[in-house]
Amino acid sequence: MSTTTTSMKARARLGRGFTSAVLLVISIATVYPFVWMILTSIRDSNSVFGGSFLPDRITFDAYSKVLEFTGFAGHYWNSIWMTTVTCAVVLVLSTLCGYAFAKLRFPFKNVLYIVLLSTLMMPGTALIIPVYLQLRSFGLLDSQLGLIIVYASGAAPFSMFLMRAFFESLPDELVHAARVDGAGELSVFLRIVLPLARPGIATVVIFQFLATWNEFLMANTVLQTPDKLPLQPVLFSLQGQYSTDWTTLSAGLTLSAIPVILVYVFLQRQFIAGMTLGAVKS
């Protein structure tokens, strides 16, 4: 009996060791490009591919260059405020719609839900021309407001799907008890249901912030005035056809990654709870 127990413990330790080794390799492979980007941004441009992994001399000339010659601060602000507004709009729409589909009864509920989900099957590249023509007809072409509408309308169905899953994971008895006590539907939503859905809200915010912050194609299509562009098209312009200043590009990418990291660090606990609770529930 003791021999069997010892053997099982040894196999368990071996399994944990193997899992840890695999996770360590995956972590290194994931972190390596980010570390390489940071180290490239603080080294001399002539030693990017010919020097050692660690820079022989640390210099911040690339950061000065990217801030001075690209109008980086203005485009950075464009990305921040457009991403923030988009996340706020998507969060309002997705929580309201998710609650309605999860806890309310109304005609054609399942049909409307299927119609909204069907929009997820349409690739974004197939919508570029229709979106362009529609924005032009509404006078929203070359408008940051028009771009925000495109972002919010494109992301709302998926976020609604996530929030519906979270709201369905909450017991119906809470909602019924609040209604019996005389609370209105809006009061039930704001005071009881919404505070319990913080993991879902964090998941939606992180997904939407990352998607909007890194979006390039629609921004480059809708906006035609250079000063209105967000950050990603400007960073893309740093890549030359025949040569690229990798230190300047790496400096811009490093600065671009800071807001995404901060948002994830701030919401990581709720995000992990959300990914393990509501996101796997249908």
Disulfide bonds with the S-S distance in Angstrom:
none
